[in-house]
Amino acid sequence: MAALSRRLGFGLGSAHGWGAFELDMTMKKALLAAACAALMVVGMAGGATAQERVTLGFARLFSNDALGDTRDRWRTGSYFVSRLRAPRWGGSVPGQFGELLEFRLRSEIIAPESLTRKNPADRRYAGVIAAGMATHFALGQAEATLGAELVFTGPQTGVGAFQREIHDLVGLDTPTVLGTQITNGVHPTLRGELGQTFVVSDRLTLRPFVEAQAGVESYVRVGGDLVLGQFGRGGLLVRDTVTGQRVEGVAGADLPGTSLTVGGDVARVLDSVYLPSGGQAELKDTRARLRAGFNWQGEKSEVFYGVTWLGEEYVDQPDSQVVGSLRLRVRF
């Protein structure tokens, strides 16, 4: 990882190296911010002149280790909600870039193994709030997603204070590690995904994908997802940032029944604001996830529950973890 950092110009071995790092990081943020702004402008303009956009649907997912291994650590909790808009939905992603837009707001709590006992070898607490926009479009036979977001970190997000208040309210231990959390920052982030869905049978689909991100965390990821059942058929599934679980953003046939989902991926990680170079926990350059989910679709309601195994993210992390994810939808 150190050699890779040096090749990227992020050396920290001297005052000169630190200056180079600061310059490179400033340039990187400026370029990412410009790219994010350009993407949002192009996305907002794309397809808007043809027809007025309407809301096609909403995606949301709550994830917490209280629904998994119950250990309250590391990638301990997250939530996202997305609104998807386009002039119409024809059963598949449109061919025009910028026609179908996803507006997303998400939050996340990243914690050390203990919220009350400081460990100099553990990762630091991080409160995260992010807002962004993405466009989904067809690229030949493949489905592409390209998006940008602004990721806010530190005490300014209020995430740490919120968790402290919740713990006090329900009688859990009061977090005492907030004073050493990742500092305030705004991190422009670009993300792209390219995947292709293969219909193996009436009840089985397979979708391999590749993903790349630059910004608050920079990585390249490859993986796949399998659906046994009708979940997502004729609709649009969108991916959760933390777990990789895919949930319905635009409804398809909505046929009553049950479906099972299975997926996994591995990433080559280049850098992370949450695990800074030279910090108390050293970033691992590979990261893996395995996930499974169960979706029940009724006449007027839907329940999705998933579990995700998250591999170690830093060198001395003593264990992996399991988080659970939940989505409920009720129509009256």
ABEGO torsion letter per residue (X at the ends): XAAAAAAAGABAABAAAAAAAAAAAAAAAAAAAAAAAAAAAAAAABGAAABBBBBAEBBBBBBBAAABAGAGBEBABBBBBBBBBBABBAGBBBABBGABBBBBBBBBBBBBABAABBBAABBBBBBBBBBBBBBBBBBEABBBBBBBBBBBBEAAAGAAAAAAAAAAAAGBBBBAAAAABBBBBBBBBBBBBBBBBBBABAABBBBBBBBBBBEABBBBBBBBBBBBEABGBGBBBBBBAAAGBBBBABBBAGBBEBBBBBBBBBBBBABBAABBBGBABBBBABBBBBBBBBBBBBAABBBBBBBBBBBBABAABABBBBBBBBBBBBBX
